[in-house]
């Protein structure tokens, strides 16, 4: 487990709120994307549902360049393909640089 965590250099956390009538579609698109597997540079990912149509997505990346490539190409294509942009009321994304000295297991 330590080797895996040590490779993570960047944490991406996104929270979004989705309209009630579009939640099923949003969840299906997210599930389908997860079933395709991780992309190069993504070490791990998790998706969770909260109350009132709030969702959280987190992913661990090996470096900033890998994440940026994902954000520039794959994420934009996924958003366009799925129509997710039209179903979200609000989306907030944080990119956090991880420091090995601050980690614990």
GIMO-V780352 format. One record per helix or strand of 2 or more residues. SS is the DSSP state (H for helix, E for strand). FROM is the first residue (numbers start at 1). TO is the last residue. If there is no record, write none. Layout:
BEGIN
SS	FROM	TO
SS	FROM	TO
END
This chain:
BEGIN
H	2	7
E	10	18
H	20	35
E	42	49
H	51	53
E	54	61
H	64	82
H	84	87
E	88	97
H	100	102
END
